[in-house]
Amino acid sequence: MENKLREETLERVHETLNQVRPYLQADGGDIEVIELTDDFLLKVRLTGACKGCPFSMQTLKAGVEQAIKRDIPEIKEVVSEDY
């Protein structure tokens, strides 16, 4: 993936995560971006109370991934580095 495209996409990812982040932080958690692969797979890490929470996969897929895909349709999937 071209560097400029990667940077622009990551900027959009961070904008969307900043909209989702308050909900995670309200429960004592947070999220950080690990990598955006060339095939538009977004790798993230849930931190704080979200790490190891039994509902973390549901939060990731139903909350974070849906918001990311809504705002940035070229992202194919959001995965946690923990899974």
C-alpha positions in Angstrom: 0.0 0.0 0.0 1.3 3.4 -0.9 2.6 5.4 2.1 0.3 8.4 1.5 -2.8 6.2 1.2 -1.7 4.4 4.4 -1.2 7.6 6.3 -4.6 9.0 5.1 -6.4 5.8 6.0 -4.8 5.7 9.4 -5.7 9.3 10.1 -9.4 8.4 9.3 -9.1 5.3 11.5 -7.9 7.5 14.4 -10.7 10.0 13.9 -13.3 7.1 14.1 -11.6 5.6 17.1 -11.7 8.9 18.8 -15.5 8.8 18.5 -15.6 5.2 19.9 -13.0 5.7 22.6 -15.2 7.5 25.2 -17.4 4.4 25.4 -14.4 2.1 26.0 -12.9 4.5 28.5 -16.2 4.8 30.4 -15.7 1.1 31.3 -12.0 1.5 32.1 -10.6 0.4 28.8 -9.1 1.8 25.6 -7.8 0.8 22.2 -4.6 1.3 20.2 -3.8 0.7 16.6 -1.0 -1.8 16.0 -0.9 -2.1 12.2 -2.8 -1.4 9.0 -1.8 -4.2 6.6 -1.4 -3.8 2.8 -4.7 -5.7 2.3 -6.6 -3.3 4.7 -6.7 -5.5 7.8 -6.6 -3.3 10.9 -4.8 -4.8 13.9 -5.6 -3.3 17.2 -5.0 -3.9 20.9 -7.7 -3.5 23.6 -6.2 -2.2 26.8 -7.2 -1.6 30.4 -10.4 -3.2 31.5 -11.2 -4.2 27.9 -8.1 -6.5 27.8 -9.2 -10.0 28.9 -12.9 -8.9 29.3 -15.2 -11.7 28.4 -17.1 -9.3 26.1 -14.0 -7.8 24.4 -14.6 -9.7 21.1 -18.2 -8.6 21.0 -17.1 -5.0 21.7 -14.4 -5.3 19.0 -16.8 -6.7 16.3 -20.1 -5.1 17.1 -18.8 -1.7 18.2 -15.3 -0.9 16.9 -15.4 -2.8 13.6 -18.8 -1.6 12.7 -17.9 2.0 13.3 -14.6 1.6 11.3 -16.3 -0.1 8.4 -19.1 2.5 8.3 -16.6 5.4 8.1 -13.8 3.6 6.2 -15.4 0.9 3.9 -12.0 -0.1 2.5 -11.1 -1.6 5.8 -11.9 -5.3 5.4 -11.7 -6.4 9.0 -10.6 -5.2 12.5 -8.8 -7.9 14.5 -7.3 -7.9 18.0 -3.7 -8.9 18.2 -4.7 -10.9 21.3 -6.8 -13.3 19.1 
